[in-house]
Amino acid sequence: KRFGICAPLIGTSAHSVASAIEAVTTYRPDYLFVGTCYVSASHPDKHIVEGPSLPGQVSHALSEKFTQREKPVVLAIGGINASNGHDPVFTYGADGVAVIRAIMQAADPKEVVYSIFSKITKHCN
């Protein structure tokens, strides 16, 4: 099962369409973290980021090259928070987002998760 409890998930990261294709060809991951989407405190010296459109570009390129079963889930990462978490998904075509700092450092982590989730699911209906 791809996301079943019986199997481990394998993931990696990519910072370009070419590196994503190489990673999927080599490692066959279940998911890819793609970014950095926005300026992030995790990488304070990185002033030029790949941007929120890259995860969607990667997802599209992988859909062209691999079957639906082979294509990993593409998750936008890097500077994702409650105000921008929906953009990589609905504006640019990522499969989802990975959020770390905005949740872990929040006074109310549950509220941040709910805010991001509700903005994403609002576009699903």
C-alpha positions as CSV (number, residue, x, y, z in Angstrom):
1,K,0.0,0.0,0.0
2,R,1.4,3.4,-0.9
3,F,0.3,5.1,2.2
4,G,-0.8,2.0,4.2
5,I,0.4,1.4,7.7
6,C,2.2,-1.8,6.6
7,A,4.8,0.0,4.6
8,P,7.4,2.7,5.4
9,L,7.2,5.9,3.4
10,I,10.3,7.0,1.5
11,G,10.8,10.6,0.7
12,T,13.4,13.0,-0.5
13,S,13.7,16.6,-1.5
14,A,14.2,18.4,-4.8
15,H,15.0,22.0,-5.8
16,S,14.4,21.8,-9.5
17,V,12.4,19.8,-12.1
18,A,15.6,18.0,-13.2
19,S,16.6,17.0,-9.7
20,A,13.0,15.8,-9.0
21,I,13.0,13.6,-12.1
22,E,16.4,12.2,-11.2
23,A,15.2,11.5,-7.6
24,V,12.1,9.7,-8.8
25,T,14.0,7.7,-11.4
26,T,16.7,6.7,-8.8
27,Y,14.9,6.3,-5.6
28,R,11.1,5.9,-6.4
29,P,10.1,7.9,-3.3
30,D,6.5,8.1,-2.0
31,Y,6.8,11.8,-1.6
32,L,9.0,14.7,-2.6
33,F,9.5,17.9,-0.6
34,V,10.0,20.6,-3.2
35,G,11.2,24.2,-2.4
36,T,12.2,26.4,-0.9
37,C,8.9,28.2,-1.7
38,Y,9.3,31.3,0.5
39,V,12.1,32.9,2.6
40,S,12.4,30.7,5.6
41,A,14.0,31.1,9.0
42,S,15.4,27.6,8.6
43,H,17.6,28.9,5.8
44,P,18.4,32.5,6.8
45,D,21.2,32.9,4.3
46,K,19.1,31.8,1.3
47,H,17.8,35.0,-0.2
48,I,16.8,33.7,-3.6
49,V,14.2,30.9,-3.3
50,E,12.8,28.6,-5.9
51,G,9.3,30.0,-5.3
52,P,5.8,28.7,-4.7
53,S,5.4,27.7,-8.4
54,L,8.2,25.1,-8.5
55,P,6.2,22.3,-6.7
56,G,3.4,22.6,-9.2
57,Q,6.0,22.6,-12.1
58,V,7.5,19.5,-10.6
59,S,4.2,17.7,-10.2
60,H,3.2,18.5,-13.8
61,A,6.6,17.3,-15.1
62,L,6.4,14.1,-13.1
63,S,2.8,13.4,-14.3
64,E,4.1,13.7,-17.9
65,K,7.0,11.3,-17.3
66,F,5.7,8.7,-14.8
67,T,2.5,6.8,-14.3
68,Q,0.1,7.8,-11.6
69,R,1.3,4.9,-9.5
70,E,5.0,5.8,-10.0
71,K,4.5,9.6,-9.4
72,P,5.2,10.6,-5.8
73,V,3.1,13.1,-3.9
74,V,4.7,16.6,-4.3
75,L,4.7,18.7,-1.2
76,A,5.7,22.4,-1.2
77,I,8.1,23.2,1.7
78,G,10.0,26.3,2.9
79,G,8.4,29.2,4.6
80,I,4.9,27.8,4.4
81,N,2.5,29.3,6.9
82,A,-1.2,30.1,7.4
83,S,-1.2,33.1,5.1
84,N,0.5,31.4,2.1
85,G,0.0,27.6,2.5
86,H,-2.8,27.4,0.0
87,D,-1.0,29.1,-2.9
88,P,1.4,26.3,-3.9
89,V,-1.5,23.9,-4.0
90,F,-4.3,25.9,-5.7
91,T,-2.5,28.6,-7.6
92,Y,0.4,26.4,-8.8
93,G,-0.6,22.7,-8.6
94,A,1.4,21.1,-5.8
95,D,-0.2,18.1,-4.2
96,G,0.0,19.5,-0.7
97,V,2.3,21.4,1.7
98,A,4.8,20.5,4.5
99,V,4.8,22.9,7.4
100,I,7.3,22.8,10.2
101,R,8.2,26.1,11.9
102,A,4.8,27.8,11.6
103,I,3.3,25.0,13.5
104,M,6.1,24.1,16.0
105,Q,6.6,27.7,17.1
106,A,3.0,28.8,17.2
107,A,1.3,29.7,20.5
108,D,-1.6,27.5,19.3
109,P,-0.3,24.9,16.8
110,K,-3.7,23.3,16.4
111,E,-5.1,26.7,15.2
112,V,-2.3,27.0,12.6
113,V,-3.0,23.5,11.3
114,Y,-6.7,24.2,11.1
115,S,-6.2,27.5,9.3
116,I,-3.9,26.0,6.7
117,F,-6.2,23.0,6.3
118,S,-9.4,25.0,6.0
119,K,-7.9,27.3,3.4
120,I,-6.8,24.3,1.3
121,T,-10.0,22.4,1.7
122,K,-12.1,25.5,0.9
123,H,-10.7,25.3,-2.6
124,C,-11.6,21.6,-2.9
125,N,-15.3,22.1,-2.8
